[in-house]
Amino acid sequence: MVSLVVALLAVPATHAVGVVLPLSGPRQQRGEMLLHSVQMKAEEINAAGGIDGRPIELVVRDTGNLPELSRAAAKELAAAPRVLAVIGHYDNEAAAAAVPVYDQNHIPVFLPSIGNKSSFADSTWAFSGTYDDASEAQIMAVFIKLLRHHDDVMVFHTSDLYEDLWAAFQHKAEIIGLKARGIVFTSQTTGAVAPDFVARSVPSLPASVQAIVVLGQSANGGAVIRQLRERGIRVPIYGNSRVSAGELFDVIGPYTQDLHAAFPFMFDMGSDKALEFRREYVRRWRFEPSAFGIFAYDGLGMIAEGIRARGASRTGIRDYLASLDSPIRAYEGAAGISYFDVDGAMVRDTIMASAAEGRFRPSELQLRLVTEGHTRSTLDEKAKQGEVIVVNGVPFFVINVVYAGIEYFRVNQVNVKDLSFEAEFFLWFKWSGDVDIDNIQFLNEVPGKGHRVEMRLATLPAEWHGGQDVHWIAYRYKGTFLHAYDLRHFPFDRQELPLLLAHRSRNANRIQLVADVGGIVDRPISEIYPQEWTYLGRRDSSATFRHASAFGNPSWLAGEAQSPYSVYRSSMQIRRIVFPYLITLFLPLAILVCVSLLVLLIPKEQFNPRNGLVMSSLLGVLVYHMATARSLPQVGYLMTSDLYFVFAYALLAVLVLGINGVNLMMARQQEARAAKVDRLLARVFVVGTVIAYSTLTIWGLRASR
């Protein structure tokens, strides 16, 4: 017994995870952004009961982004046996100083924002939340040459860690025939740029240069971009993901024309989970999270899943992270499917984006590395069809990005019983290249119940904005759509009316649908019929949907599934107006319950009238319940309205048992006891009725908010 008590006391009360970030100094804002993201995930896990009943505890340390403080924090956490894993470090230098400590002490570390493999590739205990910087640079070179058709570029880069990016870019450029000349603009990753740097380095831009590439950070890279534009250099400018992060737009001011950048993730192409993370983050901290924020959020999710799957040990968590090595064995988080390459870098698509209206939006064409075995086995055929390009033996999908938007006009019918709704709205698409727009259809539309009328078709020439010609088409649409309503809180319920758009035959490796948030306006909808609903807002997102099957295709390899399909989801949130149900639902039920209360006014000696009145009320409640249920669809759960009837049944059952008990006492000549029980029954019934229905109504009203 003593040994059992000692063993129980030795079990930690929490699952401790270290968080090492720059919470002071120049990188404070970015460090706080990562910390807030991790805190959100910890709160979410703990609110759900923790892991095996134990909450996540965050052990936070500030490094000021300094290598020596990062190393010291790593030693401190590694020396604490209760700390199971670490999340953190923002820049490469700080991570490079700390990773050897984690490796030597066998403690797993998740690096949300570290893309330079030289910082972690030699460790078997370090895992990065973002992709390899060198692969990003190579994708940029291919994109610039083969999709933007530039032949000669000038590359500005730092001479330390970003020397690797320049080397990777230069190597790929030589292979594909892209002429690239490099210029060092600072010797340090975070070093400042001289105010006259561009004037001294590029007195005049060579006539052959068609584009400029900047490899650096947002502060110094942004300074280079601003100087270039201020000198009247108007060629397209492309930046790496570190340039596009942070305060870039504050640095460059109005000079956003023909500006493009790489990203490891964009919320424009994120799932509902990603957008929910972003909404909650903005609600709590009043500014936008970066891609690294959602990577940190998912990082804690992976660590938590490792504890669940392999136990609360450093080795178990490390083994779980190392097992995430393919799309089949991956963690599905807010940022999508996540898995690591052999060096511990996250495998992600490089998303190229263009600046517009103070933010970056996905470019009209994208590249995605081909990883599916089936596609690799049919490369020649795919290349002939234009679906794949092969660069130095490396195949890439060429993906058309289609912006889609919906502006709601009217909801003609919210048909809860038939699980459908009819809506009228305006629909538009914007795209470049060869896209079969007519075959982008609504997945949840009732066949034969949709009709669209083309309103306008136009083309925006490439010279107006950079890139390629952009086509635009708009329709007026009316259709009936299927949706399984969640009626658990009826009649205090909120509902969403979703519209799901996807191409009928082209998967996400050919067409990527993106919500055109820049063109969507959230206008309140006043016409929602029947008039028992009020408009709350809307949500627009895009994600991929994968069928986990090859559908018996004999040419597919074992374990493979069909490629994912891109889906644009626009949903309107509405709330049921409760007031009419006070009259049509609650008042009749209240009358029946109050009628049953009259039993308590009938003398206890008159058993037959009392019993008959209660049974009549019980029968009335039952008939009314069945009539109400017929107006709603069959569901496999109790609705809030059902609970009102269940409480009525319970209260009437107590009344029936009480009346029969009093009658039995009267028959046994126990009149004093019968009178006492009858008075107690009256009090319990009245008080119980008030408490039960008040509690249920307050709970229902809170649930509807």
Secondary structure, DSSP 8 states (H G I E B T S, - for coil): -HHHHHHHHHS-SSEEEEEEE--SSTTHHHHHHHHHHHHHHHHHHHHTT-BTTB-EEEEEEE-TT-HHHHHHHHHHHHT-TTEEEEEE--SHHHHHHHHHHHHHHT--EEETT---GGGTTT-SSEEESS--HHHHHHHHHHIIIIIS---EEEEEEESSTTHHHHHHHHHHHHHHT-EEEEEEEESSTT----TTHHHHH-SS--TT--EEEEES-HHHHHHHHHHHHHTT--S-EEE-HHHHSTTHHHHHTT--TTEEEEES--GGG--HHHHHHHHHHHHHHSS---HHHHHHHHHHHHHHHHHHHH-SSHHHHHHHHHH--SSSS-EEETTEEE-B-TTS-B----EEEEEETTEEEE-SEEEEE---HHHHHTHHHHHHTTSEEEETTEEEEEEEEEEEEEEEEEEEEEETTTTEEEEEEEEEEEE-SS--GGGEEETTEEEEEEEEEEEEEEEE-GGGTSSS-EEEEEEEEEEEEE-----TTTTS-EEEEEEEEEESS--TTTEEEEE-TTT--------BSSSSEEEEEEEEEEEEE--S--TT-TTS-TT-----EEEEEEEEEEEE--HHHIIIIIHHHHHHHHHHHGGGGS-TT-HHHHHHHHHHHHHHHHHHHHHHHHTS---SS--HHHHHHHHHHHHHHHHHHHHHHHHHHHHTT-HHHHHHHHHHHHHHHHHHHHHHHHHHHHHHHHHT-
